[in-house]
Amino acid sequence: MKSSSTNFISRLKKQKEDALEYIIDAYMPLVKTIATKILYNRLHLLIPFLQLRFY
């Protein structure tokens, strides 16, 4: 049986690997987008501080 949006939680409880693969496939683009935005914003805020400190 393959995991889907309706049964992946019960398959996770049964420790089925395909449920974890489903979660990674379904949510990785969202996690990547959020992480990229957070890191970009932090870098964007850090650049003026670095310019003052090292120049």
Secondary structure, 3 states (H helix, E strand, C coil): CCCCCCCHHHHHHCCCHHHHHHHHHHHHHHHHHHHHHHHHHHHHHHHHHHHHHHC
